[in-house]
Amino acid sequence: VLPENGRQWKDWKQASTFYSGNKMQTTKYTWFTFLPQNLFGQFHRLGNFYFFFLVVLNWFPQVEVFHRETTMLPLAVVLLASMIKHAIEDYRKYQYDKTINFSKTRVHNR
């Protein structure tokens, strides 16, 4: 509720044009940012970074301990499972946001 004096009316008008879309968005990813943001978040975990270091290390024949594929498999499985989990969670958030954004509301006005 704003009193009808000149300055606050101007502030309200400026704020209402800046925030013209009254949508709620809680999703973290878009179609284009899912892979880079997810991988960036995954490699901030110490365990994933450790397995990635082992994968890179096994590509050098002088220090190869296991077969390359054997070292890559656990990292790929963990990353894939985590990506699927994050994609499902983000899709559920998107559905909830869509439900909230298209729900009927009541506006009280003079």
N, C-alpha and C positions, 0 to 999 in steps of 0.2 A: 504494500500500500504506500503510494507516494503522494504527498501533498501537491497541489497543483500550483506550484510557483515555477518561474521560468527556468532556473538553473537545474532543478531536479528533473523537470520535464525533458530538458535537453539531454541530461545524462541518461535518462530512461530510454529516450529515442535512440541514442548512440549505442547503448547496450543491446537494445532489441534488434537493431540492424546488424550488429556484430554477431549476436547469437540468434540469428533468425531461425535456424533449424533447431527444433526442440527435440532432438533425438538423443537417445541413450545408447552408448556403445561401450561394451565391456570386453569386446574381443581383442585379442592380442595381435593376431596375424591377419594378413590379406593373402590373396592368391600369389602375389608376387614376392611378399616378404616372408612367407612361411619357411622356406628352406634356409635362407641365410640367417634369419633370426633364430631359428630352432637350432641349427648347427652351432651358432655362436653361443647360445645358452648351454648346449650339451657339452661343449669343450671347456666350459668354465668349471665343470666337475672334475675333480682330481683323478678319479678312476678312469673316466673316458679319455682324459688327456694322457694318462699313463699307457693305456692300451694303444692309443694313436702313436705315442713315442715308440712303443715296441714294434708296431707295424712299420714305421719309417725305418727303424733300426734294422729290421729283417730284410729290407730291400738291398742292403749292402752285403755282398757275399762274404766279406771278411768277418763280420760279426753275426751272421745268420745262425740262429739257434734252432728255430722251427721252420717248417715250410711257410712260405709267405701266406698262403691261403689259410692255414691253420691259425695264424695270428690275427688275420683280418676277420675271421668268422665271428668271434665273440663280440668284437667292436661293432660289426655290422648288425648283428642281432639286437644288441642293446640299443643302438641308435635307432634302428627301425621300430622296435617296440615302443620306445619313448616318443618317437615322432607320431606313431599311430595314436598313442594315448593323448598327446597334446592336440592332435588334429580333432579327435572326437570331443575333447573338452571344449575346444574353441568353437566347434560347430554347435554344440549345445548352448554355449553362451550366445552365439549368433541367433539361434532359434528363440531363445528367451528374450533377447533384445528386440527381435522382430515382433514378438507377441506384445511386449510392453509398449513399443513405439506405435503399434497400430490399434491399441486398445482405446475405447471411447473414454473421453474425459468430460468433466463438467467445468465450465468457465464461469466464474462469478464476476459479473461486471455491473456497473451501475446502470 
